[in-house]
Amino acid sequence: MAFFDELQAGQPDPWAARQAHIALPDREAGYARVLFVGTTGAGKTTLLRHLIGSDHEKDRFPSTSTAKTTVSGIEIVLDEGNFDAVVTFSSEHEVLANIEECVADSCVAVFEKKRDADIADRLLNHRDQRFRLGYTLGSFSSAAPISVVEDDFSFDDPIEDVAMDVAEDDVPVDERAANAERLRLYVKRLRDLHAIVVAKVSADLSENIDQLTGADRDSAQELFEGELWEVEEFGNIVQDVLADVRSRFEFLVEGELTRNRAGWPEHWTMTSDNRDAFIRAVRWFASNYAPQFGRLLTPLVNGIRVRGPLYPTFIEDKPKLVLLDGQGLGHTPESSSSVTTQITRRFSDVDVVLLVDNAQQPMQAAPLSVLRSLATSGHQQKLAIAFTHFDSVKGANLPDFQSKKAHVMASVTNGLSNLRDALGGASIVRAMEQTIAKRCFMLGGLDRRSKDLKGFQGELRRLIEHCERAVEPPAAPAAHPIYHYDGLPLAVQAATRAFQRPWLARLGLASHDSVSKEHWTRIKALNRRIAGELSDEYDNLRPVAELVARLTEEVSRFLSNPASWEPLIPEEAEAEAALDLVRQVVHTRFHSLAARRLVQEQIETWRSAFELSGKGSTFERAQEIRDIYEDAAPIPNAVMTDVSAEFMAEIRRIVSEAVEQQRSSAEATAA
């Protein structure tokens, strides 16, 4: 297990590192924490710019684009004083894993007889579109125009690209040419590597696999991809790319860079009283600005925390806000079936979950998955919705603001109705419907400066006021529910079945109506990240998030129907508030349960599955992963195995302790 032998023990916690340098203030300090979530391209980062007074053209911070742009967490504390920043980086092994996959994909492009430019594109852009080596290594073409701005503002009236003067911190022409030449050499080496692997596989099969067609070629390609990783030159290319990536840190001239014992950068810090100099320095870690390709460190960053007088320019007040932005949600129903744990783990730590959605196509699958997750986890009162592109909502039947707003709000009501069954009854839906209109904000023209927003400034002010009020503690319920736990096994059975069956389809071990088999390289990529303790998910493959979601949903349905109440049956609003407190505790503890059972207790099996190679390894890996899931989340039935009984006991303990915790709180309130 050579890969795991190289892993460093006790890798630092990036969140803790940022917290040590800049602690996030909470409601006790009068600060409201606002978590931004939304689909890719909905405009959440553009909205964030307005809330921190960031100029679209001058500051370009944080970066925006119609593609996946925000790939690391950005945490901004609005505070007086100097400007302060801390940036944390992905571990060397996580970067190495991404580079290996980029090199493998680019070599497969050679096998597919692609052009040099396409081969380079595979090398420079990871398949999940979040790790973009091109930002750091430069463009394959040295003639790439430096006047092109990657920042997409999506103006209503398209503007022409205007040639710009070369800025002081743009990458010089000769350096861009050298980067392009370096990439052309990589493409040549990839072609040579392809020839080595083709010769090896052809010899093993006693036929030239380059001349195969149809299904035979598909089978040969799988053998080619498997053999590729075993060739020495593959590792040489990967290490050379890693060295090139590491060298880009040498361009940093401001701030302080801290490295670990192996020399890999852990975090970067800077303090300044000069706003322009500060933002210019931080942009190297968050930008997607084309003239700086070849030096940007954006793909290597896993978190940015900034503190300073970054206040909105359209109000005189200085709101006490902590704004948390992260990567966007997926667009397809499958990719949005479970919200990543990077988001759901933060529900309990924030005061507002701001769902940013496109008013032109509101409440598609991904936004609905957020509503579903918030409601079943007991955090629905934290929901606020900012509808962007509202100025583009047009129609003969929509003559004014109110008619357009009613049109958008109808989609919210319809979406909640469609989630009625998943949310465990009508009471949660009614509770959300009664207050949701006050928590929705219609925003347009966000691609322009704040002073040019005209009528939408009022909606922005209303949004800020809503976030500030969120620090006020809700009234504590005086009633508490009583449960008979006989029905809990049925809830767990439904949850684990809903978790396992789609995964059997992804692994190619069964069929499922709405889930297709995943390519073996994607399953192995997930396997690699879990085995190396780098992450518990890969792209839309999120076993921990899915188990948390399915358990939370089914247990929420169980909790929605208590046997009785004490001391009196409460009004519906108070009952939902009491149940939400139970749901919140259960949801938080389910995260720990799922991570421990699926990952921590199964780590050796994940590692042995990853080490499988050669003919038949894809099927063997799928079987091992299936066994992990069956052991970690067994489906209870009439004949309970020891594993199922232990699992059920854990679930019951979590639920009963959450109920008891709410009972103690209610009795204290009543007293």
Secondary structure, 3 states (H helix, E strand, C coil): CHHHHCCCCCCCCHHHHHHHHCCCCCHHHCCEEEEEEEECCCCHHHHHHHHCCCCCCCCCCCCCCCCCCCCCEEEEEECCCCEEEEEEECCHHHHHHHHHHHHHHHHHHHHCCCCHHHHHHHHHCCCCCCCCHHHHHCCCCCCCCCCCCCCCCCCCCCCCCCCCCCCCCCCCHHHHHHHHHHHHHHHHHHHHHHHHHHHHHHHHHCCCHHHCCHHHHHHHHHHHHHHHCCCHHHHHHHHHHHHHHHHHHHHCCCCEEEECCCCCEEEEEEEECCHHHHHHHHHHHCCCCHHHCCCCCHHHEEEEEEEECCCCCCCCCCCCEEEEECCCECCCCCCCCCCCHHHHCCHHHCCEEEEEEECCCCCCHHHHHHHHHHHHCCCHHHEEEEEECHHHCCCCCCCCHHHHHHHHHHHHHHHHHHCCCCCCCHHHHHHHHHHHHHHEEECCCCCCCHHHCHHHHHHHHHHHHHHHHCCCCCCCCCCEEECCHHHHHHHHHHHHHHHHHHHHHHCCCCCECCECCCCHHHHHHHHHHHHCCCCCCECCECHHHHHHHHHHHHHHHHHCCCCEEECCCCCHHHHHHHHHHHHHHHHHHHHHHHHHHHCHHHHHHHHHHHHCCCCCHHHHHHHHHHHHHHHHCCCCCCCCCHHHHHHHHHHHHHHHHHHHHHHHHHHHHHC
